[in-house]
Structures are given as structure tokens and as C-alpha cells.
Amino acid sequence: NLDRVIDTAGVAKAGVVLIDACRDNPLSDNFSTSNSKSGNFDRGLAQITPKKGLKVIVGFATQSGQIAQDGRTDNSPYAIALKSALKLNRDITKVLGAVNEDVLTATGSQMPMFRSTLGRRDVCLTGSCSQKVVIDNSQELARLRAENAQYREQSSRVVVPAPKVNSYVPPKVIPAPVVSTSISKWMTPINKTATWEKAKEICRASGGRLPTKEELEKVVTDCGGTLNSNFFGEDASKNKKNNHYQNCYKKKGFTSNDYWSSTTYASYASLAWGVGFSYGYTDDYVQSDCNNVRCVRTGQ
């Protein structure tokens, strides 16, 4: 029980929980609402926020609903990056921030994240925070990047033979997805993920700004979705199964992933609000997480 582990770790002055596991659900295709009272088998290990009052940090190998790579050695890319970063005599949030960057650089797609309620206190696992140790893991990261590049190259060489036909059949024309322009304030989708600070820079560079939490939530409600803050709740499950809602936000240029808002979390300065359209949920994220970016035109 992950909640029990986190609660137990939170009893200490500073608890640290690190989870190197996939966060999708491989059994989702084998279950339906009729097989489950909750009907919530469609998502794996979801977003977790430690309970109020606990002093704990929880690190995940990847984002909720995503797959964490095993790697081609005894250790995963997350474990390799963690092994090097833990030698740094730095605050644990800085250590996990370095792990996030190293794993994303090595894999090209896997984005670790962490949740923290440690507050402003520096927590160092090795030695004193004032000591400085330089760790060179460039060779290990280069090896991981090479492995991933080789894998992508091999995958691209797989050729599926064309079926034999007796007569000419004209190719089927698939129309390009239509992006709704009814909300003129939304700028063209840029299909990028970034930390919260980087997301603001991207929008400023394109002549826009990050949307507020309320502006993102309005997309959910305008499309007939129900706002919620619980992955496993009834409203989230209804949104996931609502075809009209799912098609609507995609026509507006959004994906099913989580998007940054410009709204910060009142209780913790290191958190900012975001909206995940697949389930119509709102949640607070550590600003060093990587989420999708969609900009709004300045002045609107």
C-alpha cells in the first residue's frame, strides 16, 4: 500500500520515498465498469500528493499514466541517474531535479517527477549540504542516449509488406485534424513540454502568456466535462468515457495530457496549478515537473 509507505516515511523528520515503476495500467484492457465497482482500471499509479502535516518527498520514475523504461542493463535509466545524483551533497529536491533532467536527456521521452511537502528546509542525504562534490555521469548518459538512438533506428527499419490486390484501389485520404478557432485567444498548439518557468518563457517568446487555471478549466466545462480533483472519482471516469468531451477538447488543439497554468498554489510557492484534459482534473504540480504548454494571446 503506497499510501501506508508514504505515511510511515512522513513520521520521520524528513521522509524520502523513491518509486522506480511504470505508472500505466497493463490490465486496463481486461477490465470494464461491469468488472469493477469503481470502474477505475483505466489508469495506473496516479498523481499522489502527501497528506497535510507530513514532511516527505516522493519521487517517481515517470509521470502518471506513463511507462518507465527498464533499460538494457541491470539498472533502469532512472536508477542510473539516481545512483549518480545521490552522491551530490545537495538538497534532495535539487538531486531529484537533476535526475529528471538526466533521464529525459537519456531517453528522449521519459519524464520523472516528484512531490514534496518538506517546505523550505534543505535535506541532504550524504554529508553536509555545504560540501560540494562533482559527479561526472556524462559517459553513462551518452551510453543511454546511444542505446535509445539505436533502438529507434532499428524500429524505423521494420517494413510491413503491402497487401496484394487484384485491382487498383485509390489511397484513402485522411483529413488533417481540425483545430477550432472559436476561442481566438488560444494560440496555435506548439506540442512542447517544459518546466513551469520554461513554459512561461516559451509563451513570452511567442508573444503570449500562460493561461490561468480558470481559463483551462473553462475548456473542460465548455466541452461538457466535469471538473474534478480525483483520478479515481466518478466524475473523472465519466469524463474519460464521454466521447463528446474527448473529441471536443482535442478539436480545440489540446491533447489528453496535463497542461500548465500561470496560477501558483497558495500554500506552497514551489507548486503551480495544471489541468489534465483526459480526466478533466485539476491538480498542483512541482514547478520543476514537465507538463504540456499552450499559450494565450497577450491582452486577452
Secondary structure as UniProt FT lines:
FT   HELIX           2..10
FT   STRAND          15..19
FT   TURN            26..27
FT   HELIX           28..30
FT   HELIX           33..35
FT   TURN            41..42
FT   TURN            52..53
FT   STRAND          56..60
FT   TURN            64..65
FT   HELIX           77..85
FT   TURN            86..87
FT   HELIX           92..107
FT   STRAND          113..116
FT   TURN            119..120
FT   TURN            129..130
FT   HELIX           138..156
FT   TURN            184..185
FT   STRAND          192..194
FT   HELIX           196..205
FT   TURN            206..207
FT   STRAND          208..209
FT   HELIX           213..222
FT   TURN            223..224
FT   TURN            231..232
FT   HELIX           234..241
FT   HELIX           243..251
FT   TURN            252..253
FT   STRAND          258..264
FT   TURN            269..270
FT   STRAND          271..276
FT   TURN            277..280
FT   STRAND          281..286
FT   TURN            287..288
FT   STRAND          291..293
FT   STRAND          296..297
FT   TURN            298..299
//
